[in-house]
Amino acid sequence: MFVGEYTPIPRAAAIEMLKESGIKEGDTLYMLSCGDGDLLIMAARRFGVRCVGIERKKVLTDDAFEKVKKSGLEDRITILNDNFHFPRFWSHIDDREEKPYALRNADVVIYYLTLQVQELLRDKLVKELRKGARVASYAFKLMGWEPVKTKVVEGVPFYIFEKGKSF
């Protein structure tokens, strides 16, 4: 699997993606490859949501932990230095153990991932997410899923998918 350098979703696009996903106060946002946590901090402040960020690169999670601490949002943002492909995030794989960070808890999942990585996630998201959960994908449209919304911000598209409508 190809793993590239972290590239954040531009702030204007991130705000629009969150608005268009219908996220609201009290919802839970999961961000796969959350990088330095800036989007999570903005989402918690602006939309009043609880956030879980998953990032493989320790240098980025260290930065995210520090930013979350400085923001005073430790009670609403959890940063995990982990790989979102691991079973701890997928309750349908083995539900015998408690999985507090399973993606079944997400109201919205947001990411900026290549099509290769999205293809690896497709079946897991289909099995894991509950009806009505939304997936917001920056720049890449997962083939076979029909977006409920598509928008272009600064020349780059993003797609909003909804379980039960898009897949």
Sequence and secondary structure as in RCSB ss.txt:
>XXXX:A:sequence
MFVGEYTPIPRAAAIEMLKESGIKEGDTLYMLSCGDGDLLIMAARRFGVRCVGIERKKVLTDDAFEKVKKSGLED
RITILNDNFHFPRFWSHIDDREEKPYALRNADVVIYYLTLQVQELLRDKLVKELRKGARVASYAFKLMGWEPVKT
KVVEGVPFYIFEKGKSF
>XXXX:A:secstr
          HHHHHHHHHHHT  TT EEEEET TTSHHHHHHHHHH  EEEEEES HHHHHHHHHHHHHHT TT
TEEEEES TTSGGG TTT TTS  TT GGG SEEEE   HHHHHHHHHHHHHHS TT EEEEES   TT   SEE
EEETTEEEEEEETTTT 
